[in-house]
Amino acid sequence: MAVVFRCENCLFLSHKELIDSHYRGVYEIKPEFFEINQPYAQRCDSPNQKRKRRKLCKQEENAELEEKLRDFVGKCRETGYFGGNPGMTNEEAVVEAARVHNHSISHPVLQGENKNLQCICTKVDEEEFIIPPNCRFYQNDVRQIEKFLPSGEEFDLIVIDPPWWNKYIRRVKRANRNISYDMLYNDDVAAIPIGGLTSGRCIVAIWCTNNKSHLEDIASKFIPRWGLKYVTQWLWMKVTKAGEPICSFAGEEKKQPYERIIVAVKDTALEERIPKDLILFSVPSSIHSHKPPLLDVFKPYLPEEPKCLEIFARYLHPGFTSIGLEVLKLQHK
């Protein structure tokens, strides 16, 4: 388990070690992707005098998070983490990420699996991909899931990372169509039949931006429609190798150094076991929307050998069924 350090409700994860553990020492992800040495500069927008009350609430929330960040990073440093190198930049990480984003890979409809205990290398359209052990994937449109996933399958953990409708990403995609999925409206995501895929003891984790309308729709539309119970909201705090937030804490509607993970369950008996207000810290990958694996965090609340599903997957995990239009992109050799 690549939980590097734990203190109360804060966990420091090694994103790179979690991924490397999938490949049993045969392959490792390039370390350059995690050379995040300096905070990124925020985009400057003109000041807005509206919604002062909401801004005050956001300032209070951010002040509390900054204090937690300083306290936790201080404890990590006492044990030898977050040394960092102030003279280093993010250039290596940016260059390697650009190579991934600019690498155009066709997205044929296909499916595959690796039942072995070791990773394998396979070719698709003359491109080489590494497939981790004990996994299955469907490179297909999630909205068509009932047509290709065998009927009656149920899962104990479902991780969902929707391609949220976002003005900034829309602008980025105009410049580079390879960077991510086509975005979906919230009603499209809510219509995915998640409820029929949940076992009686299922945990559902939904990655979300800090957009208020997305968060409200998860609570009021997604979770009730899927027959689940809202449990809590965790934070993924993204930090540099020196332990600084990757960007400044900002006001309403601005980019924050954290994203959210909404946790819901099928069985209310699980509700009390799952920790509330958990903060996951990690040095993020420079690849767009490259989230850290969550299975190790949820393992204490799952069956011994859980059936796991990731929807809108961007890479593969052992023990998972992965579905999405880009399931193989980050498996490229």
MIBA-410233 format. One record per residue (C-alpha): x negated, y negated, z negated; residue in one letter. Coordinates in steps of 0.05 Angstrom, whole numbers, plus 5000, padded with zeros to 4 digits. Example, Ala and Ser with C-alpha at 12.3 -4.5 7.8 and 13.67 -1.06 7.14 Angstrom:
475450904844a/472750214857s/
//
This chain:
500050005000m/497049335021a/499948924964v/493348594946v/495548244882f/501948194842r/504047714787c/511147674761e/515647524821n/509947374870c/506447874916l/500247754958f/500548205020l/495048345071s/498748325137h/492648595174k/491549185125e/498949375130l/498449425206i/491649775205d/494450305158s/499150515214h/493250775255y/489551205204r/482750885217g/482851015292v/484850315314y/485349635280e/488648995300i/483748445320k/481648055257p/481447405298e/489047365295f/488547245220f/483046715222e/487846185195i/482945745159n/486145065161q/493344815154p/496844625219y/498943905229a/506343755227q/509743445287r/511642725271c/518842525279d/522041845269s/524741745198p/532141875187n/535841515132q/541841985131k/543342555084r/539242265026k/542342734976r/540443345016r/533443065024k/532842974948l/534943704938c/529843924989k/524343514956q/526043824888e/525944534918e/519344404953n/516144104890a/518044744852e/515245184908l/508744784911e/507844884837e/509045634843k/504145664902l/498645304863r/499745744802d/499746404840f/493746224885v/489946014822g/491146704792k/489147034857c/482646634858r/481046874788e/480947584816t/476747404877g/481847244931y/482846614973f/475546424976g/476346145046g/471245765087n/472745015091p/468344935152g/472145425195m/477845235242t/483645625270n/480745625340e/479346375344e/486446535322a/489546045371v/485446305430v/487147035416e/494546875406a/494646495472a/491947115507r/497747515479v/503046995496h/500346905567n/499947655581h/506047815623s/508648525612i/514648785649s/520549005606h/523349635637p/528750005600v/525150595569l/524851015506q/519651445473g/517151745408e/510952015375n/512352615330k/505052715315n/501352535251l/496252135291q/497051545337c/496851655412i/495151235473c/499951225532t/500650845598k/506750465622v/505950135691d/498450215685e/498249835619e/495550215558e/499450215493f/497850505425i/503750875392i/503150985316p/504951655284p/512051885270n/515951335306c/521251265359r/522950665402f/528050415452y/525949845496q/532949595511n/537949045497d/540149085424v/547148865445r/547849535481q/545649945421i/551850385420e/550250625491k/543250895477f/542551045403l/545251735386p/552051675353s/552751815279g/545651605260e/545051255193e/539150895163f/536750745092d/532950105111l/534749635168i/530249045184v/533048515231i/529047935260d/533947575306p/531647105361p/535246515329w/537645955374w/532545405361n/531244745398k/523744765387y/522945475413i/527345295472r/522344735490r/516445215481v/519645735525k/520445235581r/512945215583a/511745955573n/517246465588r/512947035559n/512746765488i/518947095459s/525947375469y/531546985500d/535046675441m/541846915419l/547646535388y/549646745318n/556247055341d/552247515387d/547947755329v/554047845283a/557348275337a/551748805333i/555049405298p/550249445239i/555749705192g/556150355230g/548650475223l/548150415147t/547551005100s/551150955033g/544650725000r/542350265056c/538449615046i/538849095102v/533448555106a/534647965153i/529047495171w/531446785177c/528746085189t/530545525142n/536145295187n/542245165143k/547445405195s/543746065205h/543446185130l/550746025121e/552846475179d/548847065150i/552646995084a/559546835112s/559647225178k/554247755185f/554348085117i/561948135109p/562848375180r/557648925169w/560949155105g/555048955061l/554148574996k/549447974992y/544048084939v/538747554943t/534147124984q/526547224984w/521246765013l/515346925057w/510146395041m/504846315096k/498046095071v/491145985099t/485146415079k/483645885027a/490645944997g/493445295024e/500445265056p/499645325132i/503344665140c/505944125093s/512344225054f/517143785092a/524043475089g/530643725116e/530544025187e/522844025190k/518244625196k/516544925128q/510645375108p/515545925091y/521146335121e/526846715086r/528747435079i/536147555063i/537248215027v/543948575028a/546149275007v/551549785022k/551850064951d/552749554896t/549150014848a/542649804883l/543949074870e/541149064800e/534749434819r/532548944873i/528448364846p/531247664855k/527247044876d/521347454902l/515947074940i/511447444988l/504847095004f/500447275063s/495746985114v/500147015176p/498347255245s/497446715298s/501947095345i/508846785350h/514047105304s/509347665283h/512347855216k/508948295163p/511748995153p/516749035095l/517249785081l/512049785025d/515749234989v/522449614993f/519750314979k/521250304904p/528650224920y/529150734977l/529551494981p/522951874982e/523151955057e/527551395083p/530351335153k/528450635177c/530750205234l/528149535260e/532449125307i/529348605353f/522748955338a/516348665367r/511749235346y/512249945320l/511850235250h/510950965227p/517551245202g/521650735241f/526350735299t/524850075334s/529549735383i/528749105426g/526348825492l/519248735467e/517949355424v/511449515461l/508548815473k/504348795410l/502449535418q/498049355478h/491249665472k/
//
